[in-house]
């Protein structure tokens, strides 16, 4: 919860004049009465990282923090300008930002805050993973399946770049050689403590669905419930423009090649203490032109580390298209097992 405060002008001027006279040290006070001298490194969803003059870098649960006194400007997620922490008592932060206005912020609800100098000089953070799996059979039944996935998460300040690619190849005596290629790019801009704007795009070719080339461009808004190294959960909603070219036009003559749809999506991650991570991604598109034209997809899986950097992944993928091409099923599902590398 954020409440605006309009201080008298003389108070704002006094704070600015006194700022250079403050003692260059911070104090973190805990519920057990301990006072830790030092400097703030980072405030996250569940904890505070503090550079102690005596103990070095320490991490403290937010629930144990009674007050925090710091003398540096801070960058709060969702606010572009530097802010000064004027007071912290239990679950409230009183901050004054560049425009001179005061705000009361719910301390437990802050997703991320850090010294402003650390924010402006922070490097680009890169996380990613690559996985591959396959099924190869010969003898009574000839079959070759190959699945490969690459995912990148690039973060710089309030901007998140999510890049993903999928390649699937199925070769069997019954269906022949069928390929699926998908490239997607999502851009998130966190403009408030929990809200973000999102632009999403996708290129896709899927021979099993008679799709030669499909393009998706969308804009929307999202809400970030939490985003930590242990868990994350977000929801998005918006509009998407879809354009589809089909391999065999006669099989898809009743389908719209271009249409606008409403989009709802959610993403969830949770990492257990012992290492395994579960994830669930879901997306639904509903055409505005025809009420019976909608599609949905979901992916559920678990990643388990084997050795440092190497993981095993088991995933279940589900796709549903209420108006598929002729000779195609509405529903597709697939279970994959693979190994990969993450960084």
N, C-alpha and C positions, 0 to 999 in steps of 0.2 A: 504494500500500500504506500502510495506517495502523496503527501499533502504539501501544497505550496505555502511558503511563509514569506511575507513581505516585511522585511525589517526596516526600521527608520533609516534614512539616509546617513545620519551621523554614525549609526552603529556599523554600517557597511564600511564607511570611510575609516572608522577606528580600527576595524579588523584588518583592513589593508595596511594601515600605518604600523600596527603592532606586529604584523606577520614577520618582518625582518628581525624583530627583537626576540622572537621565540627561541627557547633553548633547542639546539639541534640534537634532539634525542626523542625517542618515542617510548611509551609505557603501555604494556598490555597487562590488564588486571583480570585475574581469573576468579572464579566463584569461591575457591578455597582461600582467597586472600593473597595469593602470590602476585607480585608485581615484577614483570619481566622487562628490563630495560633493553632497548634495541630499535629495530626498524621493521616496518611492514614489507613483506615480499609479495604476498598474494592472499586475497580473500576468494574462496570458492564456495560452492553450494553447501558443503558440509564442514569445511575446516578453514582455519587461518594458518598460513605459513609465516613465521616470524623469525627474523634474524636476531638472536639474543647475543648481547655483549659477552655473556658468560658461557652459555651452552652451545653457541653456534645456531645453526638452523633447526627450528623446532616446528612441529605441526600440532595444532590444538583444535579440538572440536569446537564448533561455533557455540554449542550449547553451554560451554564452560567459560565463555568470554563475558565478563561483566562490563568492561569498558575498554576503549582503545583511544590513546592520545598520540597523534602523529603530527609532524610538522611539514610534511610534503604534500603537494597537490596529488590528487588521485584521479584515475580514470575508471569510471563505473560503466559496466557494459550497458550499451544503449544510449550513452551520452557522449557527444563528440568533444565537448569542452572540458578542461581540467576543473576539478572541484576541490574545495577545502573542507576538511572534516572539522566542524566547529564543536561538536559534542557527540558523545556516544554513551548512552545509558541503557543497559540491558538490551532490549530488542529494537532500539531506535537509533538511527544515525541522523544527525542534523548537518546538512552540507550546504555550502554556498558555492555556486558555480560562476562561470565567467560573467554572466549577465547581471550578477549581483543579487539574484533571487535566492531565497532559502528553501530547502526541501527537507521534509521528514521522510526517511526511507526505512522500510522494514528490514532490519539487519539480517534475520534468517533467510529472507527471500532474495538477497543479492546473489546472483549467479557468479559474478566475477568482478573484482576490483583490484587495482594494483597501482603503484606509484606511476604518475603520468610520464616521468622520464623513462621508466622501464617499458611503458607501452609504446612510446614513440621510437624507441631503439630496439624493440623486440624483433627477432628474426622471423622469417616465414617458417611455420611449423608444418611438417610433412609427415603424414601417416598413410600407410597403405598395406595392401596384401594382394598376393597373386596365388590362385589355386588352380589345380588341374586334376581331372579324374577321367576314367574311361572304363568301358566294358568291351571286351574282345572275346568272341566265341567262334569256334570252328568245329566242323564235324557235322552232326545232324542239323545244326542250326548255325547259319553264317550271320554274324552281327558284329558291327564295330561302332561304338559310341565314344565321342570325345567331347569333354566339357572343359572350358577354360574361362576364368574370370580374373579381371584386374580392377581394383578399386583404389582410388586416391582421395585423401582428405587433406586439402591444403588450406591453412588458416593464417590470416594476417590481420591482427586487430579484430574488428567487428565483421570482417568478410570471411565467409567460408566457401570454398570451391570444392564441390563433390563431383568426381569424374569416375565413370565406370564403363566397363566394356565386357561383353559376353560373346563367346563363340561356342556354338554347339554343332556337332556333325553326327548324323545318324545314317548308317549305311547297312541295310538289311536286304535279304532276298525278297521280302514282301513289299516293302515300300521304296526300295532304291536308295539313292543318296539324297538326304534332306539336310539343309543347313539353316542355322539361325545366327544372325549377326546383329548385335545391338550396341550402340554407343549412346551414352547419356551424360549430360552436364547440367548441374544445378548450382546456382549462385544464391547464397543467403547473405543478407545484410541485416545484422542485429541492430535495430534502431531504438529499442527500448530495453528495459531490464529483462523482459521475457519475449517480446514480440520481434518478429523478423519479417522482412519482405523476401520473396523468393521468385526467381526466374528459372524455369526448367525447360530443357530441350532434350529431344531424343531422335535418333535415326535408327531404323530397324528394318531388317529383311528376314522373313520367316517363310520358307518354302512350304512347310506343312500347313500353314494358314493361307496359302495362295497370295502372300504379301510380297511383292517385288521390292517396294521401298515405301516406308511409312515415316513421316516426319511429324513431330509434335513440338509446339512452342506454347509456353504457358507463363502466366503471371499470377501471383497470389500472395497471401499472407499466412504466417505460421505462428504458432505459440510454442515456446520452449519450456516445458514443465521442469526439466532439469537436464544438465549436461556436465558430467564429471568424468574422471578417468574410470570410474566404476560402472556408471550407468547413465543412460540418456533416453529421453522420451520427448518426441515432438509431434505435432499435428499440423497439417497444411490444408488450405482450401483456396480455390481460385478458378480461373478459366483457362482452357487449353484449346488451341486451334490444331486440328488434325488434318493431314493430307495423305491419302493412301493411293498408291499405284499397284495394280494387281497383275499377277503373272498371266492368268487366264481371265480376261474380262468377262467372258460368258458365264463363268462360275460365280461372279460377283456383281452381276448386272443390277441386282436389287440393293446393293450397298452404296452408301454415300462416299464419294471419293474425297470430299472436303466438308468438314462440319466443325461446329464449336460445341464444346462440352464443358460441363462443370466437373471439377476435380476435387477429390478428398483423398488425403494420404496420411499415413502415420508411420513412424519409425521408432523402434524400441531396441535398446541394447542393455544387457546386464552381464557383468563379469563377476564370477564367484571368486572367493578368496583363494581357493586352491588353483585357479587358473582358467577353467572352462568359461566360455562366453556364449550366451544364447542371444539370438536376434530374431526380430519379426518386422517385416516390411509389408505394407499393404497399400494398394491404390485402386480407386474406383473412378471411372469416367462415365458420365451420363450425357448423352446427346441432347441438345436443346431443340433439335428439329424433329426427332422422333422419340417418343417416350419409351418404346421397346428396344431402342438401340443403346445398349450400355455394355460395358466390359469391366472386368476386375482381375486383379492379379495379386498374389501374395507369395511370400517366401519366408519360411521358418527354418531355422537351423541352429546348430551348435558347433563352435570351434573349440578345439582342445589342443593346448600346446604339447608337443612331443619333446623337443629340446629347444634351446634358446633360438627364437626366430622361426622355427619350423612348427607347423600346425597340421592337424587333421580336421576336416570339415565334413559334416553330414548335413545335407540340406533337402528340404521338400519344397518344390515349386508347384503352384496351382494357377491356372489361367482359365478365365471364363469369358466367352464372347456370346452374347445373346442372339446376335445376327451374323453367324459365320458364313463363309462362302459355301456354296453347294459342295456336297461330298466331304465337308469338314464337320467334325464334332464341336459342340459348344464348349466342352470342358476338356482340358488337358492337365495332367499332373505328372510329376517326375521326381524321383528320389535319386540324389547324387552323393557319392562318397569320393573324397579327393584329399590330396595333401597339398600344402602350399607353404609360402613364406610371407611373414609380416614384418613391418618395420615401423 
